[in-house]
Amino acid sequence: MFVAVSARLAVALWSCAHLATPLGAAQGIAGDVTASLISADSTRVVYRADLERDDVFELYSVPIAGGPSRKLNRAPVPQGDVEDFRISPDSRRVVYRGDVERNDVFELYSSALNGRLPAALLNGPLVAGGDVASFELSGDSRHVVYLADQDVDGRTELYSAPLTGGASVKLNDPLSPGGVVNSFVIAPSGKRVVYLVRQDASGTKYELYTVATQGGVPVKLNEPLGPGMTVKLDYFVSPDSRHIVFRVDRNTQFEPRLYAASILGGPPIELGQFVRDGDYQITPDSSRVVHIGVNGFLVVPILGGSATRLELPFVPGHPSRIDHFGVSPDSRFVVCHFESGDAEIALFSLPLGGGAPVELSSTNQHGHEVDGGSITLDSTRVLAFVFGSVEELYSIPISGGPAVLLEVGEPFGAFSPDSNRFVYTNSSGVYELFSVPVTGGTPVKLNPGLVTGGNVVGLPIPEVSPDSVRVVYRADQDTNDVIELYSVPIGGGPAIKLNSPPAIRLPR
């Protein structure tokens, strides 16, 4: 018998049915929270857990300060799971991938962040054997872009669909035999997608294209490729969404050259030669590219032009090379980590406008190896790790100055978005969670006492809310070997379990 109800009541009934029960509520089940994300507006946490059936992983949303969890996914088939998920930048929707309705058939869904509406299927009909392989959300929260063998089993192609549901559209042109779309990047504006195509089954020739996110005519970005030439697998869109920077091997002798092109298409501009993977970065202001190449350590305008050679430091007694580097968010400095042989010897800060390098930390200072280089979002300070009999963590002004000892032991974590605190796990036999001011001070333990055998999970790193108010972490805090989810103020205070709402079920 069909019973008609109002739309508002139908939504309310669906929402109540999806309020979650406590972890391990079913007798004999010891569940775990495996992943979580905080919404951009810092109000809610989405997490993946086998909350109701052991080894059946589903998706839930909960207020960051605690409250009832709401299930986001459709009811899974036996052995079906949610695999991965993203929260939209506008904090309104969650997109997830899983074999929820057909075991081992991975599809893409979108749900309201608050869990008050049923999830919508995003991908088009899948051919037998087809799956959605990966996906990303556009920065304007309008589209999801995904890779799938949707039309031909084994042939991965690129598709776009509205984030709230609707018809999907194929973004790539027809592929040559053996061709697949290898990877893609959505421009930060959300308006265009850059993607890499493997042109043959041998995997020796790749080319780069750009297309509008809602669909249109793709435009090739690289120059015509001769024998032995290919676009390399690494490529980046500038933060202002106007340019793409990529490398091309010009022959079989490995001669990678660095290029920039308009994201709309047009002739690429050569920026450097013999540039390796990981040896180039676009500055956050999108104006320049920093790279290591045949002519040294250079800064070149992204549209091409005269390059500025950065002055490299000399570390007495240690012939050195740059191991890795990072550009400060304000685009004023580049922080470089140097190696000598297999030894990690120094951190230096180099002004991007030119000038003498500043030693931040080195083997000559401490008598031990040095690593690090993470920069605060306000571009004021840098982390340095010194490896001696114990590991020491220092915070140093990016332009030079006294180093402040933050912690001793095995600290591992990240800066808060407001650049005021460092949040980390550390171990003295048991891994626990701490935060400390980046300018120095007494570390604050964030988790309460742990059950015997319990630890705070260090990887992925516990997440700080975008407003820098709370930290969300996983731990077997209350029951050994049962990983649950908690939220705590970043400066210390009561920790709240997020995966234990009151059990609310509809009457049978």
C-alpha positions in Angstrom: 0.0 0.0 0.0 1.3 3.5 -0.9 0.9 6.2 1.7 1.2 9.8 0.5 3.0 12.2 2.8 4.1 15.9 2.4 7.6 16.6 1.1 8.5 18.2 4.4 7.4 15.2 6.4 9.2 12.8 4.0 12.4 14.7 4.5 11.9 14.6 8.3 11.3 10.9 8.3 14.3 10.2 6.1 16.5 12.4 8.4 15.3 10.6 11.6 16.0 7.3 10.0 19.6 8.3 9.3 20.5 9.5 12.7 23.3 7.3 13.7 23.7 4.9 16.6 26.7 4.8 18.8 30.0 3.1 17.6 29.8 -0.5 18.6 26.1 -0.3 19.5 25.3 -3.6 17.9 26.4 -6.4 20.1 29.8 -7.8 19.2 30.8 -5.0 16.9 34.0 -3.1 17.5 33.9 -0.3 14.9 36.4 2.3 13.9 36.5 5.8 12.5 38.9 5.7 9.5 38.8 9.3 8.2 37.2 12.7 8.8 37.0 16.2 7.3 36.0 19.6 8.7 33.7 21.8 6.7 35.1 25.1 5.4 32.7 27.1 7.7 34.1 25.1 10.7 30.6 24.0 11.8 30.5 20.3 11.0 32.7 17.2 10.7 32.1 14.4 8.1 33.5 11.0 9.0 33.8 7.5 7.7 33.1 4.6 10.1 31.7 1.1 10.5 29.3 2.6 13.0 26.5 0.1 12.6 27.9 -3.1 11.0 31.5 -4.3 11.4 33.6 -3.6 8.2 30.7 -1.8 6.5 32.0 1.7 6.2 29.4 4.5 5.9 29.5 8.3 6.0 28.2 10.5 8.8 27.9 14.3 9.6 28.0 15.8 13.1 28.3 19.3 14.6 32.0 20.0 15.4 31.2 20.7 19.0 29.1 17.5 19.4 25.6 16.4 18.8 23.7 13.7 16.9 25.4 12.2 13.8 23.4 11.9 10.6 24.1 9.2 8.0 24.8 10.7 4.6 25.0 7.7 2.3 22.2 5.5 0.8 21.7 2.2 2.6 24.6 -0.1 1.5 24.3 -3.5 0.0 26.0 -6.4 1.9 29.8 -5.7 1.7 29.2 -2.3 0.2 31.2 0.7 1.5 31.8 4.4 1.2 35.4 4.7 -0.1 36.3 8.4 -0.1 34.6 11.8 0.2 35.0 15.6 -0.1 33.1 18.5 1.4 32.2 21.3 -1.0 34.0 24.7 -0.4 30.6 26.4 0.4 30.0 23.8 3.2 26.7 22.8 1.7 27.3 19.4 0.3 29.3 16.2 0.6 30.3 14.1 -2.4 31.3 10.5 -1.8 32.4 7.5 -3.9 31.5 3.9 -3.0 30.0 0.6 -4.0 26.9 1.4 -2.0 24.2 0.0 -4.2 26.1 -2.6 -6.1 29.0 -4.5 -4.6 32.3 -3.7 -6.3 30.6 -1.1 -8.6 31.9 2.3 -7.5 29.7 5.2 -8.2 29.5 8.9 -7.2 26.9 10.5 -4.9 26.1 13.9 -3.4 24.4 14.6 -0.1 23.5 17.7 1.9 26.1 18.3 4.6 23.4 18.3 7.3 22.1 14.9 6.1 18.5 16.2 5.8 18.0 15.2 2.1 18.5 11.9 0.3 21.8 11.4 -1.6 21.8 12.0 -5.4 23.6 9.8 -7.9 26.0 12.0 -9.9 27.7 9.8 -12.5 26.0 8.6 -15.7 25.0 5.0 -16.3 28.1 2.7 -16.1 28.9 0.1 -18.7 29.3 -3.4 -17.4 32.6 -3.5 -15.5 32.7 0.3 -15.3 33.6 2.3 -12.1 34.2 5.9 -11.0 38.0 6.0 -10.2 38.5 9.4 -8.7 36.9 12.8 -8.4 37.4 16.5 -7.3 35.0 19.4 -6.5 35.2 22.7 -8.3 36.2 25.7 -6.2 32.9 27.5 -6.9 31.0 24.4 -5.5 29.0 24.0 -8.7 30.5 20.9 -10.3 32.1 17.6 -9.6 34.7 16.3 -12.1 35.5 12.6 -12.2 37.5 9.9 -14.0 35.6 6.8 -14.9 35.4 4.0 -17.5 31.7 5.0 -17.8 31.2 4.3 -21.5 33.8 1.6 -22.3 35.2 -0.8 -19.7 38.9 -0.1 -19.2 38.9 3.2 -21.0 39.2 6.0 -18.4 37.7 9.3 -19.5 36.8 12.6 -17.9 33.3 13.7 -16.9 31.6 16.6 -15.2 28.3 16.8 -13.4 26.4 19.4 -11.4 27.1 19.0 -7.7 23.5 18.8 -6.7 22.7 16.2 -9.4 21.8 16.2 -13.1 23.1 15.0 -16.4 26.9 14.3 -16.6 28.9 15.5 -19.7 32.1 14.0 -21.1 34.9 16.6 -21.2 37.5 14.9 -23.3 37.5 14.5 -27.1 37.4 10.9 -28.5 40.5 9.0 -27.6 42.9 7.1 -29.9 43.1 3.3 -29.5 44.8 2.6 -26.1 44.3 6.1 -25.0 43.0 7.1 -21.5 42.7 10.3 -19.5 45.5 9.9 -16.9 44.8 12.8 -14.5 43.2 16.2 -14.2 43.3 19.5 -12.1 40.4 21.9 -11.7 41.4 25.5 -11.8 40.8 27.3 -8.4 38.1 29.4 -10.0 36.2 26.3 -10.9 35.7 27.4 -14.5 38.2 25.2 -16.3 39.8 21.7 -16.1 43.3 20.8 -17.3 43.8 17.1 -18.0 46.5 14.8 -19.2 45.9 12.2 -21.9 47.9 9.1 -22.5 47.8 8.8 -26.2 48.8 5.2 -26.7 48.8 1.9 -24.9 52.6 1.9 -24.5 52.4 4.9 -22.1 55.2 6.8 -23.8 53.3 9.8 -25.1 51.2 12.2 -23.0 49.6 15.4 -24.0 47.9 18.2 -22.0 44.4 19.8 -22.7 42.1 22.4 -21.2 38.3 22.5 -21.3 35.5 24.4 -19.6 34.2 22.6 -16.5 30.6 22.5 -17.8 31.8 21.0 -21.1 32.9 22.4 -24.4 35.7 22.0 -27.0 39.0 20.9 -25.5 42.2 22.8 -26.5 45.6 21.3 -26.5 48.2 23.2 -24.4 51.5 21.6 -25.4 53.4 22.2 -28.6 53.2 19.5 -31.3 55.3 16.5 -30.1 57.9 14.8 -32.2 59.3 11.3 -31.8 60.4 10.7 -28.2 58.7 13.8 -26.9 56.0 13.7 -24.1 54.4 15.9 -21.5 55.5 14.9 -18.0 53.0 13.7 -15.4 53.4 16.8 -13.2 51.6 20.1 -14.0 50.1 22.9 -12.0 47.5 25.6 -12.4 48.4 29.1 -11.1 46.4 30.2 -8.0 44.7 32.9 -10.1 43.5 30.2 -12.6 45.0 32.0 -15.5 48.0 29.8 -16.4 49.3 26.3 -16.5 52.9 25.3 -15.9 54.2 21.9 -17.1 57.2 20.1 -18.3 58.0 18.4 -21.7 60.6 15.8 -22.4 62.0 16.8 -25.8 63.9 13.6 -26.6 64.7 10.1 -25.3 67.8 11.5 -23.5 65.6 13.0 -20.7 65.8 16.7 -21.4 62.8 18.1 -19.5 62.0 21.7 -20.3 59.6 23.9 -18.3 56.7 25.8 -20.0 53.8 28.1 -19.1 50.7 28.6 -21.2 47.4 30.4 -20.8 44.7 28.1 -19.4 42.6 29.1 -22.4 45.2 27.8 -24.8 47.8 29.5 -27.0 51.6 29.1 -27.7 53.5 27.8 -24.6 56.4 29.9 -23.3 59.6 28.2 -22.3 60.7 29.0 -18.8 63.7 26.7 -18.1 65.7 23.7 -19.2 66.6 20.4 -17.4 64.0 20.9 -14.7 63.3 17.9 -12.7 60.0 16.8 -11.0 59.5 18.7 -7.8 62.1 21.3 -8.7 59.6 24.1 -9.6 56.8 26.0 -7.9 54.4 28.8 -8.9 54.5 31.7 -6.5 51.2 32.1 -4.6 50.7 35.5 -6.2 50.8 33.7 -9.6 53.3 36.2 -11.0 56.5 34.0 -11.1 57.9 30.5 -11.2 60.8 29.4 -9.0 62.8 26.5 -10.4 66.1 24.6 -10.3 67.5 24.1 -13.8 70.6 24.0 -16.0 71.2 27.7 -15.2 70.9 27.5 -11.5 68.2 28.4 -9.0 66.0 30.9 -10.8 62.9 33.1 -10.5 61.2 33.8 -13.8 58.0 35.7 -14.7 55.2 33.2 -15.5 54.7 34.9 -18.8 58.4 34.6 -19.6 61.2 37.2 -19.6 64.4 37.8 -17.7 65.1 35.4 -14.9 66.6 36.4 -11.5 69.3 34.1 -10.2 68.9 33.4 -6.5 72.1 33.6 -4.4 72.8 30.2 -2.9 74.5 29.9 0.5 77.8 28.3 1.2 77.8 25.9 4.2 81.4 25.6 5.4 82.7 22.1 5.3 79.6 20.8 3.5 79.4 20.8 -0.3 75.6 21.0 -0.6 72.6 20.9 -3.0 69.0 21.9 -2.6 66.9 18.9 -1.5 63.5 20.7 -1.4 62.1 24.2 -1.2 58.9 26.1 -0.6 57.7 29.6 -1.4 56.1 31.6 1.4 52.4 32.4 1.1 53.1 36.1 0.7 55.5 35.3 -2.3 58.4 37.1 -0.7 60.7 34.3 0.4 61.7 30.8 -0.6 62.8 28.4 2.2 65.3 25.8 1.1 66.5 22.6 2.7 70.0 21.6 1.8 71.7 18.2 1.8 75.4 17.1 1.6 75.6 13.5 0.4 73.0 11.7 2.5 73.2 14.2 5.4 70.5 16.9 6.0 72.5 19.9 6.9 70.7 23.3 6.7 67.6 25.4 6.2 68.0 28.8 4.5 65.6 31.6 3.6 66.2 33.4 0.3 64.4 36.7 -0.6 62.6 36.2 -3.9 63.5 39.8 -4.9 67.2 39.0 -4.6 69.6 39.4 -1.8 71.7 37.4 0.6 70.4 34.1 2.0 69.6 33.9 5.7 70.7 30.8 7.7 67.7 29.6 9.7 69.2 26.4 11.1 72.2 24.2 10.2 74.4 21.3 11.3 77.1 23.8 12.1 74.8 25.5 14.6 73.5 22.4 16.4 76.0 19.6 15.6 73.2 17.5 14.3 71.2 17.0 11.0 68.5 19.5 10.3 65.2 19.1 8.4 61.9 20.9 8.0 60.8 24.0 6.2 57.1 24.3 6.8 56.0 27.9 6.7 53.1 29.6 8.6 50.2 30.9 6.5 51.0 34.4 7.6 54.6 33.9 6.2 56.3 34.9 9.4 57.8 31.7 10.8 59.5 28.4 9.7 59.7 25.0 11.5 63.1 23.3 11.8 63.7 19.8 13.2 67.1 19.0 14.7 68.0 15.3 14.9 70.2 14.5 17.9 69.9 12.0 20.7 66.4 13.3 20.8 64.4 15.2 18.1 64.0 19.0 18.8 61.4 21.2 17.1 62.2 24.9 16.6 60.2 27.9 15.3 62.3 30.5 13.6 61.4 33.9 12.0 61.5 33.5 8.2 63.7 36.6 7.8 66.1 35.3 10.5 66.3 35.7 14.2 66.4 33.6 17.4 65.1 30.1 17.2 62.5 29.1 19.8 62.3 25.5 21.1 58.8 24.3 20.8 59.1 20.6 21.8 61.4 17.7 22.3 60.6 14.1 21.4 58.9 13.0 18.1 56.5 15.9 17.3 54.6 15.6 14.1 51.8 18.0 13.1 50.8 21.3 11.4 50.3 25.0 12.0 46.8 26.3 12.7 45.3 28.3 9.8 45.6 31.6 11.8 49.4 30.8 12.3 49.2 31.2 16.1 49.7 27.6 17.2 51.4 24.3 16.2 49.2 21.2 16.8 51.0 17.9 16.9 51.2 14.4 18.3 54.2 13.3 20.4 55.2 10.1 22.1 56.9 9.2 25.4 55.8 5.7 25.0 52.1 6.7 24.2 51.1 9.1 21.4 49.1 12.0 22.6 47.9 15.4 21.2 49.4 18.8 22.0 49.3 22.4 20.9 51.9 25.1 21.5 52.1 28.8 20.5 54.4 29.2 17.5 56.4 31.9 19.3 57.1 29.5 22.2 55.4 28.7 25.4 54.2 25.7 27.4 52.7 22.9 25.3 49.1 22.0 26.2 47.9 18.4 26.2 44.6 18.3 24.3 43.4 14.7 24.9 42.3 13.5 28.3 43.8 10.3 29.8 43.9 7.4 27.5 42.8 3.8 28.2 45.7 1.3 28.7 47.1 0.7 25.3 45.4 3.7 23.7 47.1 6.3 21.4 46.1 9.3 19.4 46.4 8.6 15.7 49.1 10.7 14.1 48.4 10.1 10.5 46.6 11.7 8.9 47.6 14.6 11.0 44.8 15.7 13.4 42.8 18.5 11.6 42.5 22.1 12.9 39.2 23.8 12.0 39.5 26.6 9.4 38.6 29.2 12.1 41.5 27.8 14.3 39.1 27.2 17.2 39.0 23.4 17.5 41.0 20.3 16.7 39.5 17.0 15.5 41.4 13.8 16.2 41.1 10.1 16.1 42.2 7.9 19.0 41.5 4.6 20.9 40.9 6.9 23.9 38.1 5.0 25.6 38.4 1.4 24.3 41.7 -0.1 23.3 41.9 -0.8 19.5 38.6 1.0 18.8 39.4 4.2 16.9 36.9 6.9 17.7 36.5 10.6 16.8 36.9 13.6 19.1 36.8 17.4 19.1 38.7 19.6 21.5 39.4 23.4 21.8 42.8 24.2 20.3 44.0 25.8 23.5 42.8 23.0 25.7 39.5 22.1 27.3 36.9 19.2 27.4 37.3 16.7 24.5 33.9 15.7 23.0 33.3 12.3 21.4 31.7 13.0 18.0 30.7 9.5 17.0 28.5 8.8 20.0 25.1 10.5 19.6 22.0 9.3 21.4 20.4 6.3 19.6 17.3 7.7 17.7 15.4 5.3 15.5 12.0 5.4 13.9 9.3 3.2 15.5 8.9 -0.1 13.7 
